Amino acid sequence: MRINRVVTRTGDQGKTALAGGDRVSKSSARVQAYGEVDELNSCLGLAVSLGLDPGLSASLERIQHRLFSVGADLATPPGTPGPRVEQALITELEAIMEPLMEELPPLEEFILPGGGPAGSALHLARTVCRRAERACVGLADREPVTPQVIVYLNRLSDLLFVMARVANRRSGHPETLAEFSSRSRTRPAD
């Protein structure tokens, strides 16, 4: 793909083109869904920019590329040929998550989103990922969506939670356990 111009004026009336050329409202459920995925991709870029270790950064960059495939799938209406999310992408996320889980103690309580800058950015990315997932489920309630798109986003939000915990642990930022009563507890980063 080659982009010669950023300003095209074709969207000035609140419409955009899907893959295949159909023009739809920018407020349509399909555009909302791939817009949420685009925002998620930007959140991952922010997390990487905040000083993650090379292993986490490399995984996130690979995921950023995959999110373009997720967005392309969502921008391609049913019946229009185009890229589709396949099980292999979900398996890839699971393979990234397994060794990271080995680094973490089991959770005994909910934790507050936070920690260091990179860990906090990953917690934010996790919540944006959940919103993208909800938007895709909403779209699927109206029209067909590749089922693996929803599974991918669900698995990715799990991975981002794990990555946030690992990033905080590796950088020495403790997890703060959620308070459901009057006492506050913090788990050291080790």
N, C-alpha and C positions, 0 to 999 in steps of 0.2 A: 504494500500500500504506500502510495506517495501522497503527501499532503502539501499542496502548493500554497493554499490560502487557509488562514484560520477564520477570517471574517468572510462568510458566504452570504449572509442575510437571508438564507433559506429558512431559518428558524424564527425569524422576527415576528411571525404571526402565531407563535405558540405551537407549532407543529415540527416534527422531526421525522426522518426517514428510518425505517427498519431495514434490516437486510432483506433484499428482494425488492425494495423500492416503495413499499406501502408507506404512506404518510399518516402519522397518528398524532394525537395530542401529546404534548410533553408531560401531561398529568396522567397519562394512561398507566395502568398497572404494570404493563411490560416495561415501559420506560422508567417507571419508579424502581422496579426490581433491578434493572441493570445499572441504574444510577446509584443505588445503594452499594452494589458491588464495586463500582468505581470509587465511591467514598472509602470503602474498606481498603481498596488497593492503596489509596493515598495515606491512610492510617498506617499501613505496613511500611510504606516508604518513610514516614515520620519516625516510626520505631527504629528502623535501621539507622537513620541519621543520628540517633541519640546514643550511639556507641555500644551496640550489642557486640558480643564476641563473634569472631568470624564464622563459626559453625552455625549459630542462629541466624546471622545475617545472610549467609549463603542459602539456607533453607527458605527464609522469607523472600529473598529475591526470586527463587524458583517459583514460589507460591504466587508472587506478583505476576509472573508470566502466565501462570495457570489461570489467574483471575481474569485475564484478558480473554481466555477461552470460555470461561463461565459467562462473562458479559456478552461475548459473541453468540453463544448459545441462546441466551435470553433475548438478544436483539434479532434473532432469527425466528420468525413465526412458524408455527406448525405447518408442514407441507412445503416449506421453502428449504431447499438444500443449503447446508451450512455446517459449521463445526458443532459437534455435540460432545458434552461431557460424558466420559466413559468411566467404568469401574476402576480402571488403572490409576486414575487421578486420586480416587478415594484411597486406594491401597497405598499409594505413595505417601499420603498424609499419615496413615496409620504406621507406616515404616519409620517416618520421622519421629512420631510420638513415642514409640516403644522405648528406645534408649533414653529419652529424656525422662520418662516416668521412673526409670531406675534411679535417677538422681534425687528423687523427691521422697520425703517422708509422707506417710499417708495423712490425709486430712482428717482432723478430729472435729473440726468446726468450719463454718464458712469463714472466709477471709475477706478483709476489705480490699477493694481494688486500689492499688497504689504501689509503694516501694520506691525504687529509683526511677529516674526519668524513662529509661527504656522499658522497664517492667510496667510502669504506669501506662505508657503508650500502647503496650500490648494488651493490657486490660481494656483500654478504650477500644482498641481494634476488635477485641472479642465482643464487646457490646454492639459495635457497628455490624459485625458479622451476624450476630443474632437478629438484628433489625433487617439485614439483607435476607436472611433466611425467612423471616416472617413475611417480607414483601413477596418472596417467591412462592410461599405457601398461599398467600392471598391471590397471586396471579394464577396459580394452579387451581384455585377454587373457581376461576372464571374460564380458563382455557388451558389446553395441554401445555405442560412444561416437562422437559426431560427430567425424569425422576432423580437421576444422579446429581442434578444441580442442587436439589434440596439436601440430599445426603452429603454432598461435598461441603456445603456451607455448615451443616450441623457438625460434621467431623472437624472442619477447620476451626470452628469456635472452641471445640474441646482442645484442639492443639494450641490455639492461642492462649488459653487459660494455662495450660501446662508450660508453654514458653514463657509466659509472664512470671510464673513461679520460679522457673529455672533461671531466667535473667536476673531476678531479684536475689536469688540464692547465690549465683556466681558473682554478683557484684557486692555481696555483703549487706543487702538491704533486707531487714526482717519483715516477716508477714505479720500483720495485725489481725488477730482473730476478732470476728464480729461480736459485738456485745448484744446479747439478748436479755441481759440483766444489768445490774449496777456495776459489775466488775469488768475490768478491761484486762485483756491478756495479749501478750506479744510473743510470737515464736521467733527465737533467734535465727539468723541466717546460717549459722554454724561457722 
